């Protein structure tokens, strides 16, 4: 499902226009990105948690060049689904 399809379904369920829903989705995603970049977690009860995880430094290989490189420690975004959400799947 794309963002537009998602917005269409929300618009049909709520009665808001698709444009209004898309604007709200864009604003929500922008706020979420900013907060996660700032190191905060986002908890959505019954849905899940958006967090950041730290990947430790590791050695990787470039097979085509037969070369080893060191990938430094870095952060990645992560999502953990709520227990009730997982059970419903």
Secondary structure by P-SEA (a helix, b strand, c coil): ccaaaaaaaaaaaccccaaaaaaaaaaaaaaaaaaaaabbbbbbccccccbbbbbcbbbbbcccccbbbbbcccccccccccaaaaaac
